[in-house]
Amino acid sequence: METALEHILTSAYKDEMIAYMHNHPEDFNEAIELAILDKQPYSWRAAWLLWSCMDENDTRLQGSIKKIMNVLTLKKDGHQRELIKILSMMDINEEYEGLLFTICVSLWEKTNKTPSVRYTAFKVILKIAQKHPDLKHEIDFLMQDQYMDSLSPGVKKSIARMMMEAK
């Protein structure tokens, strides 16, 4: 039986979904669980909705960081992108931050991944490297042609802009 949240996730437009979450805060935990699970078509949509409804370093998500990290590499591209976006808005302790950095580097290096996943992963790589200057040497390695060639000119330009801002 489909829950009310699941129904909204597959039948409503974004504004309606966000309004639903604001009017039903009791369903936020269900959205977190759906985002972690692999219950399609709900799971990636739940992750997408969470990112749209969450606050910076949202306390409601703090206890789920480890679970999200544990499943991140198991998800398909769009789902991965949304989970990375959620994690990018959270204050993550150094242990998990290192793991997130490693996961994002791995995703960036997979040139067969969709550009949106790779771009989102790269944004997190840069964010973490800003906090830990000893990681900046790895960024130059990640800018090699073998990783950049498969990207569109627009994505390349965005990454170049991010690199300029990071210096």
C-alpha positions in Angstrom: 0.0 0.0 0.0 1.4 3.4 -1.0 1.9 5.9 1.8 0.7 9.5 1.4 4.3 10.6 0.9 4.9 8.0 -1.7 1.8 9.1 -3.5 2.9 12.8 -3.5 6.4 11.8 -4.7 4.9 10.3 -7.9 1.9 12.5 -8.6 2.7 16.0 -7.6 4.9 18.8 -9.0 7.9 20.1 -7.0 6.0 23.0 -5.4 3.3 20.7 -4.2 5.8 18.2 -2.8 7.6 20.9 -0.9 4.3 22.3 0.4 3.3 18.8 1.5 6.6 18.4 3.4 6.1 21.7 5.2 2.5 20.8 6.1 3.5 17.2 7.2 6.8 17.5 9.0 6.0 14.1 10.6 6.8 12.6 7.2 10.3 13.9 7.1 11.7 10.7 8.6 9.9 8.6 6.1 11.5 10.7 3.4 14.9 10.1 4.9 14.3 6.3 5.0 13.0 6.3 1.4 16.0 8.2 0.3 18.3 5.7 1.8 16.4 2.7 0.5 16.2 1.4 -3.1 12.5 1.6 -3.4 12.0 3.1 -6.8 10.4 5.3 -8.1 10.2 6.8 -4.6 13.8 6.7 -3.3 15.6 9.1 -5.7 12.6 11.4 -5.6 12.7 11.4 -1.8 16.3 12.4 -1.9 15.6 15.1 -4.4 12.7 16.4 -2.2 14.8 16.3 1.0 17.5 18.4 -0.6 14.8 20.9 -1.6 13.2 21.0 1.9 16.2 20.7 4.3 18.0 23.4 6.2 21.8 23.8 6.2 23.1 21.2 8.6 19.6 20.0 9.2 19.4 18.3 12.6 16.7 15.9 11.3 19.3 14.4 8.9 22.3 14.4 11.3 21.7 10.9 12.5 21.4 9.5 9.0 24.7 10.7 7.6 26.4 7.3 8.2 23.5 5.4 6.5 23.6 7.7 3.5 27.4 7.3 3.2 27.0 3.5 3.4 24.6 3.3 0.5 25.9 6.1 -1.7 28.0 4.0 -4.0 25.2 1.5 -4.4 22.8 3.9 -6.0 22.2 4.8 -9.6 23.5 8.1 -10.9 20.6 10.5 -10.3 20.0 9.1 -6.8 23.8 9.4 -6.1 23.7 13.0 -7.2 20.8 13.9 -4.8 22.4 12.1 -1.9 25.7 14.0 -2.5 23.7 17.2 -2.6 22.2 16.4 0.8 25.6 15.5 2.3 27.1 18.7 0.9 24.7 20.7 3.0 25.6 18.9 6.2 28.5 19.5 8.7 30.2 16.2 8.6 32.8 15.0 11.1 36.3 14.4 9.9 36.0 10.6 9.7 33.0 10.8 7.4 34.3 13.8 5.6 37.4 11.7 4.6 35.1 8.9 3.4 32.9 11.4 1.5 36.0 12.8 -0.2 37.1 9.4 -1.2 33.7 8.5 -2.6 33.5 11.7 -4.5 36.9 11.3 -6.0 36.0 7.8 -7.1 32.8 9.1 -8.7 34.7 11.9 -10.4 37.2 9.4 -11.9 34.4 7.3 -13.4 34.1 9.1 -16.7 31.1 6.9 -17.7 29.1 8.5 -14.9 26.7 11.3 -15.9 28.2 14.7 -15.9 25.8 15.9 -13.3 27.0 13.3 -10.8 30.6 14.0 -11.6 30.1 17.8 -11.3 28.3 17.5 -8.0 31.0 15.2 -6.7 33.6 17.7 -7.8 31.9 20.5 -5.9 32.1 18.4 -2.7 35.8 17.6 -3.4 36.6 21.3 -3.7 34.5 22.1 -0.6 36.4 19.5 1.5 39.8 20.5 0.0 39.1 24.1 1.1 38.9 23.0 4.7 41.9 20.7 4.4 44.6 22.4 2.3 46.7 19.2 2.3 44.2 17.7 -0.1 44.6 20.4 -2.7 47.4 18.6 -4.4 44.9 15.9 -5.3 42.8 18.4 -7.2 45.5 19.0 -9.8 45.6 15.3 -10.5 41.8 15.3 -10.9 42.0 18.0 -13.6 43.9 15.9 -16.0 42.5 15.6 -19.6 41.5 12.0 -19.0 38.8 13.2 -16.5 37.9 16.4 -18.3 37.6 15.2 -21.9 34.2 13.5 -21.5 32.6 16.7 -20.1 30.7 19.2 -22.1 32.2 22.7 -22.7 29.7 24.2 -20.3 30.6 21.8 -17.5 34.3 22.3 -18.1 33.8 26.0 -17.9 31.9 25.7 -14.6 34.6 23.5 -13.2 37.3 26.0 -14.3 35.4 28.8 -12.6 35.1 26.8 -9.4 38.9 26.2 -9.5 39.6 29.9 -10.0 37.3 30.7 -7.0 39.0 28.0 -4.9 42.5 29.5 -5.3 
